[in-house]
Amino acid sequence: NLAQMSGNAAKEISSMLDDSVKKVDQIVSDTKGKVDQLMADAKHTVDRGAQIAEECGEVLKDIVQNAGTVSQMVTGIADASHEQSRGVNEISKAIHELNQSTQMNASAANQCAGSAEQLSAQAFALKQAAESLRVIVSGGVIHSAGDKSVNAAPSKPKSSAAGAVFKKIAQVTPLKKPASESKSSERLPDPSEFDEVG
């Protein structure tokens, strides 16, 4: 009986050992599978991290390049603004000079108009004086502004009448000359010279 009991106990122990070995093998197999999965996941995570790092490097490179481009654009805008400011200043200066030139032209036009009026008045006065002188020389009658006839010959000598005509000529207002021009030394005859001749 003891031998039988020992044999049964040995069988039970052997069966328990087999079960334990199988369980250990199963645990080892499961653990190995989990470790392999964890290692695969870790490798995938590392690869993904490397890819992300590379993408970040490209993004940073683009940012640096864009920063350089933006800096060049800002410099170009500043230069264009400076050139535009210079252009505006030149236009303003040209407008100011044009305004001054216009004012000078207007002043010159006014002076020319005044000179033309003076010339017209002097021409009319000289015409009247020449007509009176012609009448006196021919011994005719001088017509005054009121269309009254006056016989110039009987009352005064011709020299006195000529002196009166030259007095009229002397009363003609001379034109105003610019300051830069020299004054003329010519003068009209003195009416008294003609009176002395008579």
C-alpha positions in Angstrom: 0.0 0.0 0.0 2.8 2.4 0.9 4.4 1.9 -2.5 1.1 2.5 -4.2 0.5 5.6 -2.2 4.0 6.7 -3.0 3.4 6.1 -6.7 0.2 8.0 -6.7 1.9 10.9 -4.8 4.7 10.9 -7.4 2.2 11.0 -10.2 0.3 13.9 -8.6 3.6 15.8 -8.0 4.7 15.1 -11.6 1.3 16.3 -12.8 1.5 19.4 -10.7 5.0 20.1 -11.9 3.8 19.7 -15.5 1.0 22.1 -14.9 3.3 24.6 -13.3 5.8 24.4 -16.2 3.0 24.8 -18.7 1.7 27.8 -16.7 5.2 29.3 -16.5 5.7 28.7 -20.2 2.4 30.4 -20.9 3.3 33.3 -18.7 6.7 33.7 -20.3 5.1 33.5 -23.8 2.5 36.1 -22.8 5.1 38.3 -21.3 7.3 38.0 -24.3 4.4 39.0 -26.6 3.6 42.0 -24.4 7.3 43.0 -24.3 7.5 42.7 -28.1 4.4 44.8 -28.5 5.7 47.4 -26.1 9.0 47.5 -28.0 7.2 47.8 -31.3 5.0 50.6 -29.9 8.1 52.4 -28.5 9.9 52.1 -31.8 6.8 53.5 -33.6 6.6 56.3 -31.1 10.3 57.1 -31.6 10.0 57.0 -35.4 7.0 59.3 -35.2 8.9 61.6 -32.9 11.8 61.7 -35.4 9.4 62.5 -38.2 7.7 65.3 -36.2 11.2 66.7 -35.3 12.1 66.7 -39.0 8.8 68.4 -39.9 9.5 71.0 -37.2 12.9 71.6 -38.6 11.4 72.3 -42.1 8.9 74.6 -40.5 11.6 76.5 -38.7 13.6 76.7 -41.9 10.6 78.1 -43.7 10.1 80.6 -40.9 13.7 81.8 -41.1 13.4 82.2 -44.9 10.1 84.0 -44.7 11.6 86.3 -42.0 14.4 87.2 -44.4 11.8 87.8 -47.2 9.7 90.0 -44.8 12.8 91.9 -43.8 13.6 92.6 -47.5 10.0 93.6 -48.1 10.1 96.0 -45.2 13.3 97.5 -46.4 11.8 97.9 -49.9 8.7 99.6 -48.5 10.9 102.0 -46.5 13.0 102.8 -49.6 9.8 103.3 -51.7 8.3 105.6 -49.0 11.6 107.6 -48.9 11.5 108.0 -52.7 7.9 108.9 -52.6 8.6 111.5 -49.9 11.4 113.0 -52.1 9.0 113.0 -55.1 6.3 114.9 -53.1 8.9 117.4 -51.9 10.1 118.0 -55.5 6.5 118.4 -56.7 5.8 120.9 -53.9 9.0 122.8 -54.8 8.0 122.9 -58.5 4.5 124.1 -57.6 6.0 126.8 -55.4 8.3 127.9 -58.2 5.5 127.8 -60.7 3.4 130.0 -58.4 6.2 132.5 -58.1 6.7 132.5 -61.9 2.9 133.0 -62.3 3.0 136.0 -59.9 6.0 137.5 -61.7 4.3 137.0 -65.1 1.1 138.6 -63.7 3.1 141.6 -62.4 4.9 141.9 -65.7 1.6 141.8 -67.6 0.2 144.5 -65.3 3.3 146.6 -66.0 3.0 146.0 -69.7 -0.7 147.0 -69.6 0.2 150.2 -67.7 3.0 151.0 -70.2 0.6 150.4 -73.1 -1.9 152.8 -71.6 0.9 155.4 -71.1 2.1 154.8 -74.7 -1.4 155.2 -76.0 -1.9 158.5 -74.1 1.5 159.8 -75.2 0.9 158.8 -78.8 -2.4 160.7 -78.7 -0.8 163.7 -77.2 2.1 163.7 -79.7 -0.4 163.3 -82.5 -2.3 166.4 -81.3 1.0 168.3 -80.9 2.1 167.3 -84.4 -1.2 168.4 -85.9 -1.0 171.7 -84.1 2.6 172.2 -85.2 1.6 171.4 -88.8 -1.2 173.9 -88.7 1.1 176.6 -87.2 3.7 176.1 -89.8 1.2 176.3 -92.6 -0.4 179.4 -91.0 -3.7 177.8 -90.5 -6.1 177.5 -87.5 -5.6 175.3 -84.4 -8.7 173.4 -83.3 -8.9 172.9 -79.6 -10.6 170.1 -77.7 -13.9 172.0 -77.8 -13.8 172.2 -81.6 -13.3 176.1 -81.4 -11.3 177.6 -84.1 -8.4 179.8 -83.0 -6.3 181.7 -85.5 -2.7 181.1 -84.3 -1.0 183.5 -86.7 -2.3 187.0 -85.7 -2.0 186.8 -81.9 1.6 185.5 -81.6 4.6 184.9 -83.8 5.1 181.4 -85.1 7.9 180.9 -82.8 5.7 181.5 -79.7 3.0 179.1 -81.1 5.7 176.5 -81.7 6.9 177.0 -78.2 3.3 176.3 -77.0 3.3 173.1 -79.0 6.6 172.0 -77.5 5.2 172.8 -74.1 2.4 170.3 -74.8 5.0 167.8 -76.0 7.1 168.4 -72.8 4.0 167.7 -70.7 3.8 164.1 -72.1 4.6 161.8 -69.1 7.7 159.7 -69.9 7.4 155.9 -69.5 8.8 154.4 -66.3 12.0 152.5 -66.9 13.3 149.6 -64.9 16.0 150.4 -62.4 18.5 148.3 -64.3 18.3 150.5 -67.4 20.4 153.6 -67.5 18.6 157.0 -67.7 18.6 158.6 -71.1 20.5 161.9 -71.4 18.2 163.1 -74.2 15.7 165.9 -73.4 13.0 167.7 -75.2 13.6 171.2 -76.5 13.0 174.0 -74.0 10.0 176.0 -75.1 11.7 179.2 -74.0 14.3 178.7 -76.8 11.6 179.1 -79.4 10.2 182.2 -77.6 13.6 183.8 -77.7 13.9 183.1 -81.5 10.7 185.1 -82.0 
